[in-house]
Amino acid sequence: MKLKTHFPKYYKDSFDTWSGSNSRTPVTFNDVMNEIIWNNRFICIDKTSVYRGDLVNLGIMKVGDLITDNNLILQENPSVQISPEQCFFIMGVVHALPSDW
């Protein structure tokens, strides 16, 4: 687990058990596009998984949500209104994607 939050032992054990049973690695293009960004062990910034509720509220949940018409969402997309700070954070997430994806 790479979350910054400290949990009581019961919850940590529960998360560890769930993570162990959900430990598949994305292989195909569709697997990668459907991979959830937030709290993902493969997508870490400073060795810590990330979560941004404000970006979830904008509908950015999966790797595929960062891409529209084969372009990153950061390139002018009028349907998604993101602030410069959110844009900078998303660039960090894109940079954190595993290179073999």
C-alpha positions as CSV (number, residue, x, y, z in Angstrom):
1,M,0.0,0.0,0.0
2,K,1.4,3.4,-0.9
3,L,-1.2,5.7,0.6
4,K,0.1,8.4,2.9
5,T,-2.7,7.9,5.4
6,H,-2.1,5.7,8.5
7,F,-4.9,3.3,9.2
8,P,-5.6,1.1,12.2
9,K,-4.3,-2.4,11.7
10,Y,-7.7,-3.9,10.9
11,Y,-8.2,-1.5,7.9
12,K,-4.6,-1.9,6.7
13,D,-5.0,-5.7,6.8
14,S,-8.3,-5.4,4.9
15,F,-6.7,-3.1,2.2
16,D,-3.7,-5.5,1.9
17,T,-6.0,-8.5,1.4
18,W,-8.1,-6.6,-1.2
19,S,-4.9,-5.4,-3.0
20,G,-3.6,-8.9,-3.1
21,S,-6.7,-10.3,-4.7
22,N,-6.9,-7.4,-7.1
23,S,-3.3,-7.6,-8.3
24,R,-3.7,-8.0,-12.0
25,T,-1.4,-6.0,-14.3
26,P,-2.9,-4.3,-17.3
27,V,-1.6,-5.9,-20.5
28,T,-3.8,-4.8,-23.4
29,F,-4.5,-1.3,-24.7
30,N,-8.1,-1.6,-23.3
31,D,-6.7,-2.7,-19.9
32,V,-4.5,0.4,-19.7
33,M,-7.3,2.7,-20.8
34,N,-9.7,1.3,-18.2
35,E,-7.1,1.4,-15.4
36,I,-8.3,3.7,-12.6
37,I,-5.8,6.5,-11.9
38,W,-6.5,7.2,-8.3
39,N,-4.8,5.2,-5.5
40,N,-3.3,3.0,-8.2
41,R,-0.1,1.2,-7.2
42,F,1.3,1.7,-10.7
43,I,0.7,5.5,-10.8
44,C,2.8,7.2,-8.1
45,I,4.2,10.6,-7.6
46,D,7.1,10.8,-5.2
47,K,6.5,7.0,-4.5
48,T,3.0,7.7,-3.3
49,S,-0.3,6.9,-5.0
50,V,-2.4,9.9,-5.7
51,Y,-6.1,11.0,-5.5
52,R,-7.8,14.2,-6.4
53,G,-11.5,14.5,-5.6
54,D,-11.9,17.6,-7.7
55,L,-10.7,15.8,-10.8
56,V,-12.9,12.8,-10.0
57,N,-15.8,15.3,-9.9
58,L,-14.8,16.4,-13.4
59,G,-15.1,12.8,-14.6
60,I,-11.4,12.0,-14.7
61,M,-11.2,8.5,-13.3
62,K,-9.4,6.3,-15.7
63,V,-6.4,6.6,-17.9
64,G,-8.7,6.7,-20.9
65,D,-10.4,9.8,-19.5
66,L,-7.1,11.7,-20.1
67,I,-7.3,11.1,-23.8
68,T,-9.8,12.5,-26.3
69,D,-9.6,12.0,-30.0
70,N,-6.0,10.6,-29.5
71,N,-4.9,13.8,-27.8
72,L,-4.3,14.4,-24.1
73,I,-7.2,16.1,-22.4
74,L,-4.7,18.9,-21.5
75,Q,-4.7,20.0,-25.1
76,E,-7.6,22.4,-25.7
77,N,-10.8,20.5,-24.9
78,P,-13.6,23.0,-24.3
79,S,-15.9,20.2,-22.8
80,V,-13.6,19.9,-19.7
81,Q,-12.9,23.0,-17.7
82,I,-9.7,22.5,-15.7
83,S,-7.7,25.1,-13.8
84,P,-4.0,25.7,-14.5
85,E,-3.2,24.0,-11.2
86,Q,-5.3,20.9,-12.1
87,C,-3.6,20.9,-15.6
88,F,-0.2,20.9,-13.9
89,F,-1.2,18.0,-11.6
90,I,-2.5,16.0,-14.6
91,M,0.8,16.5,-16.3
92,G,2.4,14.9,-13.3
93,V,0.0,12.0,-13.5
94,V,0.7,11.5,-17.2
95,H,4.5,11.6,-16.4
96,A,4.0,9.0,-13.7
97,L,2.3,6.5,-16.0
98,P,4.5,3.4,-16.4
99,S,6.6,3.6,-19.6
100,D,5.6,0.2,-20.8
101,W,1.9,1.3,-21.0
